[in-house]
Amino acid sequence: MHIGFIGVGQMGRWMAAHLLSAGYRVTVFDSKREAMDVLAAEGAQRANSLAEIGRENELVITMLPNSAAVEDVLAGPDGLFETMAPGGVIIDMSSSYVLSTRKLAQSAQAKGLILIDAPVSGGVKGAKERTLTIMVGGSRKDFEAVLPVLQCLGKKVTLVGTTGAGHALKAINNYLSATSLYATTEAMVLAKTLGLDLKVALENINSSSGQSYSTHYKFPIFVLPRRFDSGFSLKLLLKDVKMVTALAEDNRVPVFLASAVEQVYEAAALMGEGQQDHTEIVKFLETITHQVLI
């Protein structure tokens, strides 16, 4: 199978490499030439244009920052809808908005194409180590057809519902992640103010009912050493939280806490640097409390 891969940034770079290792012929396209050069050195073909990706591949994976970018790649003048042959399959592994995904899926169907959403969780580490969780939205038939490809990229690949379900679940997951991280940040600032040793505090929390992915992984690895290099930006996490509040509004579901979490991350995004890592949310609280954790 000839596979096109659009968006070979921090995560897409490793995902495309795994497909190469599995024996697939992979053609990559990215706005940054140097990103393609890295994979070309590992055996990937470089596409000179988006149209070339569409014409020459029967399956194309997109790994892009948002729905607007996906819409441009799929429905733009030289997009995949205009250049892929009928019967082609597009797998959107970006974090996209559900309603946009469903509209794009209808447009794909009108062109004789199949659009599947398959967003991922696990970050750069998961992409590199092939341990991603992949949440797939589509029909059972289409899911089974692309499963061998997706199994090259992640450890847990699950059909979670019809088209758009993957993107819905990914947004909900990231909202929970954002909430947990900020709650842990507040707890650690309070613990520091009270004179507690944060490593001891986390060690005990991690064997108690307050434990979470943030206490087990994000704080020990990225926050306490002040590395702040998880590879996932605060702005992208804010986008996912906003997606949840928008979905809740569209479906008339009250999400009181999500609205508060959105405001916190919005304030942090305004106060912090443009490309700050999402784990740098701790700096926001350090600033307003005048309490530095480490």
C-alpha positions in Angstrom: 0.0 0.0 0.0 1.2 3.5 -0.9 0.6 5.8 2.1 0.8 9.6 2.1 1.5 11.4 5.4 0.7 15.1 5.8 2.1 16.8 8.9 5.4 15.3 10.0 6.1 17.5 13.0 7.0 16.3 16.5 4.6 13.4 16.5 4.0 12.8 12.8 7.7 12.4 12.3 7.8 9.2 14.5 4.5 7.9 13.2 5.6 8.1 9.6 8.9 6.4 10.6 7.0 3.5 12.1 5.1 3.0 8.8 8.4 2.9 6.9 9.8 0.3 9.4 6.7 -1.8 8.7 7.5 -1.9 5.0 5.0 0.6 3.6 6.0 3.0 0.9 5.5 6.4 2.5 5.4 9.8 0.9 5.5 12.8 3.2 4.4 16.4 2.9 4.9 19.2 5.4 5.2 23.0 5.2 8.7 22.7 6.7 11.2 21.2 4.3 13.6 20.2 7.0 10.8 18.0 8.6 10.6 16.1 5.3 14.4 15.8 5.0 14.6 13.9 8.2 12.3 11.2 7.0 13.7 11.2 3.5 17.0 10.1 5.1 15.1 7.1 6.5 13.6 6.1 3.2 10.5 8.2 2.8 9.6 10.0 -0.5 9.1 13.8 -0.4 6.1 15.2 -2.1 6.5 18.6 -3.9 2.9 19.5 -3.4 -0.3 18.6 -1.7 -1.8 17.5 -5.1 1.1 15.1 -5.6 0.2 13.4 -2.3 -3.4 13.0 -3.4 -2.6 11.7 -6.9 0.0 9.1 -5.9 -1.5 7.5 -2.7 -4.5 5.3 -2.0 -4.4 6.1 1.7 -3.4 9.5 3.2 -2.9 10.2 6.9 -3.2 13.8 8.2 -1.6 14.9 11.5 -2.3 18.6 11.7 -2.8 21.2 14.5 -6.5 22.0 14.0 -9.7 21.6 12.0 -8.9 24.7 9.8 -5.7 23.1 8.7 -7.4 19.8 7.9 -10.2 21.6 6.0 -7.5 23.3 3.9 -5.7 20.1 3.1 -8.9 18.1 2.3 -11.2 20.7 0.7 -8.8 23.3 -0.7 -8.3 23.9 -4.4 -5.5 21.3 -4.6 -6.8 19.3 -1.7 -7.3 15.6 -1.4 -10.9 15.7 -2.3 -9.9 17.0 -5.8 -6.8 14.9 -6.3 -7.4 11.4 -4.8 -8.9 8.7 -6.9 -12.3 7.3 -5.9 -12.0 4.5 -3.4 -9.2 6.4 -1.6 -9.1 6.5 2.2 -8.2 9.5 4.4 -7.4 9.0 8.1 -7.5 12.3 10.1 -5.3 11.7 13.2 -5.4 15.4 14.1 -7.4 16.9 17.0 -10.3 18.2 15.0 -13.8 19.5 15.7 -16.4 16.9 15.5 -19.0 18.8 13.5 -16.3 19.8 10.9 -15.2 16.2 10.7 -18.7 15.0 10.0 -19.2 17.6 7.2 -15.9 16.7 5.7 -16.9 13.0 5.8 -20.0 13.8 3.8 -18.0 15.7 1.3 -15.5 12.8 1.0 -18.4 10.4 0.4 -19.7 12.6 -2.4 -16.3 12.3 -4.0 -16.2 8.5 -3.6 -13.6 8.7 -0.8 -13.7 7.5 2.8 -12.8 9.7 5.8 -12.0 8.1 9.1 -11.1 10.1 12.3 -8.4 8.5 14.4 -7.0 11.0 16.9 -4.3 9.9 19.3 -3.3 10.2 23.0 0.2 9.6 24.4 2.2 12.6 23.2 5.6 12.6 21.6 6.8 9.8 23.8 3.9 7.6 22.8 4.4 8.4 19.1 8.1 7.6 19.4 7.6 4.4 21.3 4.6 3.3 19.3 2.4 3.2 22.5 -0.3 5.7 21.4 -3.9 5.2 22.2 -5.9 5.6 18.9 -9.6 6.4 19.1 -11.3 5.7 15.8 -14.5 7.0 14.4 -16.0 5.3 11.3 -17.8 2.1 10.2 -16.7 -1.3 11.3 -15.8 -2.2 7.7 -13.6 0.8 7.2 -12.0 0.4 10.7 -11.0 -3.2 9.9 -9.6 -2.2 6.6 -7.2 0.4 8.1 -6.5 -1.5 11.4 -3.2 -3.0 10.2 -1.9 0.5 9.4 -3.0 2.0 12.7 -1.5 -0.9 14.6 1.9 0.2 13.3 1.4 3.5 15.2 -0.2 2.6 18.5 -0.6 0.1 21.3 -4.4 0.4 21.8 -6.5 1.0 18.7 -10.3 1.1 19.3 -13.3 1.8 17.2 -15.2 4.2 19.6 -18.2 5.0 17.4 -19.3 6.4 14.0 -17.5 9.2 12.2 -16.5 12.0 14.5 -16.6 9.9 17.6 -12.9 9.6 17.8 -12.5 13.4 17.7 -15.2 13.8 20.4 -13.6 11.4 22.7 -10.1 12.9 22.2 -11.4 16.3 23.1 -13.1 14.9 26.2 -9.9 13.1 27.2 -7.8 16.2 26.8 -10.3 18.3 28.9 -9.8 15.8 31.7 -6.1 15.9 31.2 -6.1 19.7 31.4 -8.3 19.7 34.5 -6.1 17.1 36.3 -2.9 19.0 35.5 -4.3 22.3 36.8 -5.8 20.8 39.9 -2.4 19.1 40.6 -0.7 22.5 40.1 -3.0 24.2 42.6 -2.4 21.3 45.1 1.4 21.5 44.7 1.5 25.3 45.2 -0.6 24.9 48.3 1.7 22.1 49.5 4.8 24.2 48.9 3.2 27.1 50.8 2.6 24.8 53.7 6.2 23.8 53.8 5.8 20.2 52.4 8.4 18.5 50.3 6.8 18.1 46.9 8.6 14.8 46.0 7.4 13.3 49.3 3.9 14.7 48.7 3.7 13.2 45.2 5.1 9.9 46.4 2.3 9.6 48.9 -0.4 11.0 46.6 0.6 8.3 44.1 -0.4 5.6 46.5 -3.5 7.4 47.5 -6.9 8.3 46.0 -5.7 11.7 44.6 -3.3 10.1 42.1 -3.5 10.8 38.4 -1.4 10.8 35.2 -0.4 14.3 36.2 1.0 13.2 39.6 2.5 10.0 38.3 4.1 11.4 35.1 3.7 15.1 34.2 4.9 16.6 37.5 7.8 14.3 38.1 9.1 14.3 34.5 8.3 17.8 33.2 7.4 20.1 36.1 9.6 19.4 39.1 12.8 19.3 37.0 11.4 22.4 35.2 12.0 20.8 31.8 8.6 21.8 30.4 9.2 19.8 27.2 6.4 17.4 26.8 6.0 18.3 23.2 2.4 19.4 23.5 1.7 23.2 23.6 -0.6 25.0 26.0 -2.4 26.6 23.1 -3.3 23.2 21.6 -4.6 21.9 25.0 -6.6 25.1 25.3 -8.0 24.5 21.8 -9.2 21.0 23.0 -10.8 22.4 26.2 -12.6 25.1 24.1 -13.8 22.3 21.8 -15.4 20.6 24.8 -17.2 23.7 25.9 -18.4 24.3 22.3 -19.6 20.8 22.0 -21.4 21.1 25.3 -23.1 24.3 24.2 -24.1 22.8 20.8 -25.7 19.9 22.7 -27.1 21.9 25.6 -25.1 20.1 28.3 -23.9 22.2 31.3 -20.2 21.9 31.9 -19.5 24.3 34.8 -16.0 23.1 35.5 -15.0 23.0 31.9 -15.9 26.7 31.5 -13.6 27.5 34.5 -10.8 25.4 33.2 -11.0 27.1 29.8 -10.7 30.5 31.5 -7.6 29.4 33.5 -5.8 28.2 30.4 -6.9 31.2 28.4 -5.4 33.5 31.0 -2.2 31.4 31.1 -1.9 31.5 27.3 -2.2 35.3 27.4 0.4 35.7 30.2 2.9 33.2 29.0 5.1 32.9 25.9 3.6 32.1 22.6 4.9 28.5 22.3 4.8 27.5 25.9 4.5 23.8 26.7 1.2 22.9 28.3 3.0 21.8 31.5 4.0 25.5 31.9 0.5 26.1 33.3 2.4 25.9 36.6 4.2 29.2 35.8 0.8 30.9 35.6 -0.1 30.0 39.1 3.5 30.7 40.3 3.2 34.2 38.9 -0.1 35.0 40.6 0.7 33.4 43.9 4.4 34.6 44.0 5.3 31.0 45.0 7.9 29.2 42.9 7.7 25.4 43.3 11.4 24.6 42.8 
